[in-house]
Amino acid sequence: MPAPIDSPAGHQSAEIPVPASLRSTRRLRLGRVEIGGGAPVAVQTMTNTDTRDAAATLAQIGSVARAGAEIVRLAVPDQRAAEVLREIAADSPLPLVADIHFDWRLAVKALESGVQGLRLNPGNIGGPDRVRLVAESAGKHGAVIRVGVNGGSLEKAVLDKRGGRPTAGAMVESALGQVRLLEESGFRDIKVSLKGSSVMETVAAVRLWSEVSDLPQHIGITEAGEPRSGSVKSAVGLGLMLAEGLGDTLRVSLTGPPEEEVRVAWEILRAVGLRARGVEVISCPTCGRTEGPLPALTEEVKKRLADISEPLTVAVMGCVVNGPGEARAADAGLALGRSSGLLFVGGRPLVRAPFDQLVNLLEQEVRRILKNRNSSPKTMKYRGMKNAN
Amino acid sequence: MPAPIDSPAGHQSAEIPVPASLRSTRRLRLGRVEIGGGAPVAVQTMTNTDTRDAAATLAQIGSVARAGAEIVRLAVPDQRAAEVLREIAADSPLPLVADIHFDWRLAVKALESGVQGLRLNPGNIGGPDRVRLVAESAGKHGAVIRVGVNGGSLEKAVLDKRGGRPTAGAMVESALGQVRLLEESGFRDIKVSLKGSSVMETVAAVRLWSEVSDLPQHIGITEAGEPRSGSVKSAVGLGLMLAEGLGDTLRVSLTGPPEEEVRVAWEILRAVGLRARGVEVISCPTCGRTEGPLPALTEEVKKRLADISEPLTVAVMGCVVNGPGEARAADAGLALGRSSGLLFVGGRPLVRAPFDQLVNLLEQEVRRILKNRNSSPKTMKYRGMKNAN
């Protein structure tokens, strides 16, 4: 239930970082991942392979796991996919959620195959008896069920009350109805997702849900679009929710590779100060004063350090005068001059070198920092944020 | 001064869209662009050409203007750049802001060359006499001055009070001091920018400023990084501010082309429901059920419609069953089947065609919609948002 925010005028006190979780939700367990009740906001994605191709699907699951996914969802369009899930579940490094539409038998089969979660709407599977069968099976297998409500496909009765408008209230009412169907079957391990037709409508629905229920929320912006603009919409929407302490697990939906969804999800979590993973490369915008090949070097630095999952900040700055000082918060970085650059560590210059040696030197330094950090557990903490691992 | 937010628990009532402007600021005028006092949040960017190259700089200004920039800033590193500004100002389609560091003579020269704004910190130009000369010149030319405070370069005295920590309070105190220097010279047309070392620290500073001053704010996330992750950080930070009604003009800083900064700025404004410009392409994430070449078609649609500045929503959906219905809010769209696709308008199927004809058909339809819209002024309004023009 919502806790009051301790400041006037309805926004957080300016000197205090936004609280990680303002509202406490029920704690669920999806495989080994905890969701809700103050657990770290878990990062999800969805495979886009044919689920019936176990090898391809497992390869993609491995890839998204390396990118930082913690839960993975798979489409289960038919019985064969539901059966193949057994093979996938046996080898998957991540807990699995089966995405089911309409057919309760696919849900039960997926659970028997070993998935830890279902995404299905009990209102769509053909009546209370079938809901009971699915709920009993999920209970027996210790699985979580997500009820997913979309503003674009609400029940007529819910819409009619509001003159056909899919408002936040309409979405919440629909979700409450779906949840009731499961709860009437004695099933309680439920999370919900509410997705409106716009970013702000989705935010409004997520806020409203937190006022009426303690069930954890899976948050996301639906049909966010191709990666470039989709990531901006997702960042605006999820950023708003997370900064208010809303959302217990999230997926960034992009028309693109799932690894990209995971990368953007972590960037959002880092920006709101909730969780950090991997190397954050900060760089100044180019301007008339920029010296050296800043964008190319920034790209190169990112690529070189892409395999690192520990939280770390690296700066690439366009001038040697202000660069190191302005990037004091960075663990290490480069400041470019006219024909050479400066490698700095903790805001202090270490060595000057020609452009073509800078990235090598930086990488060496970064890996040295990580090695030292790992041999001294005390320094693992990163600016007060929870580590990804 | 801040108005109270009319809901419990510190967040906006779920059923009501977030208000466009909670806090009213003083209204300024930068050339023909109004800033603050409820005016639309103006989109800025900065050239990365050599300002002394008037032709190249004007070409870039033209390009960012076409992308939707409304104000453009230029680095002015020396007297020659300040002089060339005259040539640029004479032909620029956008009002100009000269970015000045340390040298008051560059500020005065830039004003004489015809810029409508300065970005300079009066504390850095060598004493009250010089501040007075700049303030008088700015007043005479009707220009606006932005005071820009960066958490990484605060005055020692301000930091010392807080044990060296560049808190939101430290940034605000520093900005108030800089503003006082200008106000003591009788100059009032001031806006400020506050940028911390992290997204949430910047948000905290911007919130705090709105509590203590009615001077308009230029908002941005400093050193946001290369375009992909920089746009995510900017979207999280600017989204939070804008959704609270904070920010009167904005720049998205990216290590990349300024046109990209402008594109992302508009996407953020659209996501928070403040302003819309150009075609928004929504598309479903790919999944095991996706049919047809969704990502490629989405990219192609975006490219084809990139020249349109009027607000419009186009959907590209991965299945024919739910596609048109789920994308009801779109003005037009495509829903892909196994070997062909459906063109729909306003959620209704219009025609089915093979993949290679779909984008042509969609473009025809979109241009027809725009033509009809322009001949009937009543339909110019777009989902209640302010039009970009």
Interface residues (C-beta under 8 A of the other chain):
Chain A: P2 A3 P4 I5 S7 P8 A9 G10 H11 Q12 A14 E15 I16 P17 V18 M46 T47 N48 T49 D50 T51 L74 A75 V76 P77 A81 D99 N150 G152 S153 T167 A168 G169 V172 S197 S198 V199 M200 E201 V203 A204 A205 R207 L208 E211 T222 E223 A224 G225 E226 P227 R228 S229 G230 S231 V232 K233 A235 V236 G237 L238 G239 L240 A243 E244 S253 L254 T255 G256 E261 R263 V264 E267 I268 A271 V272 G273 E280 V281 I282 S283 C284 P285 T286 C287 G288 R289 T290 L294 P295 T298 E299 K302 A315 V316 M317 N322 G325 E326 A327 R328 A329 R383
Chain B: P2 A3 P4 I5 S7 P8 A9 G10 H11 Q12 A14 E15 I16 P17 V18 M46 T47 N48 T49 D50 T51 L74 A75 V76 P77 A81 D99 N150 G152 S153 T167 A168 G169 V172 S197 S198 V199 M200 E201 V203 A204 A205 R207 L208 E211 T222 E223 A224 G225 E226 P227 R228 S229 G230 S231 V232 K233 A235 V236 G237 L238 G239 L240 A243 E244 S253 L254 T255 G256 E261 R263 V264 E267 I268 A271 V272 G273 E280 V281 I282 S283 C284 P285 T286 C287 G288 R289 T290 L294 P295 T298 E299 K302 A315 V316 M317 N322 G325 E326 A327 R328 A329 R383
